[in-house]
Amino acid sequence: MKGLLVKDFKLMMLQKNFLLLILAIVIGMMIFTDDVVFPLGFLSFVASLFTVSTISYDDFDNGNAFLFTLPITRNNYVIEKYFLGLLVGGIAWILATVLGTVLKDTLPVAELVQSALIILPILIVVQAIMLPFQLKFGGDKGRIAMIGAFGVLAVISIVIVKGAEAIFNVDLVSLVDNLRTISMGVLITIIIIIALLMLLVSMKISLSIMNKKEF
């Protein structure tokens, strides 16, 4: 797995100028706007997309056929991609949180940390959705499939919120906003656990996809 990580980090270094540009944009947004949640999530999500780009590089010009002549297994390949996604996304998430703390010193630290913790499970779920589609469909088809999946999730979320309001007369958005701090902490913990379970299910699916794939 160490060799795969070294390979992927070298591939990501080919896009270092783009990453530095994204970092500069995020710092600019934090300095010149009052919003800290969007740039925090933006940096985390964009950095996590680099994992998907390494899969595209591997698949380019039938590169996987050569890659699997090396002493690695398909299971190791899939596990490494998930580890890489969490590693890169986690580093970007920590970096964005630290930048927010330093550049937004007027914002209460507790509020910033709470916002960061809300973004964390979303980052994990995005990874859980992206990787199986990318491994199954590859470059362009994978991106189209992911967009469709996120669209379906958005529709389902809207239906749940609207349905709860229409049928049970419960405003879920207001309910979440009005939770006490301790309740919000418990809720975030539960959501992170659910996100990690989704990631494990996603990995199982990806392992199955990769073991059935022909190169």
C-alpha positions, 0 to 999 in steps of 0.5 A: 500500500505504501507504494500506491500511496507514493504513486498517488501523491506523485500524481497529485503533485502534477496538479499542485498549482491548481491546489495552491490556487484553490487554497489562495481562493479559500484564504481570500474568501475567509479574509474578504467575506463573513462566511467561513462555512463555505470556504471550509467545505469548499477546500475539503471537498475539492481536495478529496476530489484529487482521489478521484483524479488518481483513479482516472490517471490509473485508468488512462491508456489502459494503465490498470492492466500494467498496474496489476502486473505489479505485486499488489492486489485489487483489494489493496488498491481499493483500500488504498483509495479509501485511505487516500481519500480520508487522508487528503480530505482530512488534512484539507479539513484540518487545514481549513479549520485552522485557517478559519480559526486564525483568519476569523478571530472574531468568530467564536471557536465553538461555532467554527468547530461545530460548523467544521464537524457538520462538514466532516460527515458530509465529506465522508458521505461524498467519498462513499458515493464518489469512489464506487461510481468512479471505479465502476464507470471510470472518467467521464461516465463516472462523473455523470453517474455521480452527478445523477446520484447527488441529484437523486440524494438532493431530491430525496432530502427535499421530499423528506423535509417537505413530507415531514412538514406536510404530513407530520407538521414538523419543520426539520430545518427549524428543529435542527436549528433549535437544538441545544448545543449538547443535543447538536453534539450528540446529533453530529456524533450520530451522523458521523457514525452513520457516515462511517458505516456508509463508508464501510458499505461503500468499500464493500461495494467497491471491492466487489466492483474491482474484483469483477472488473476486467482490464 
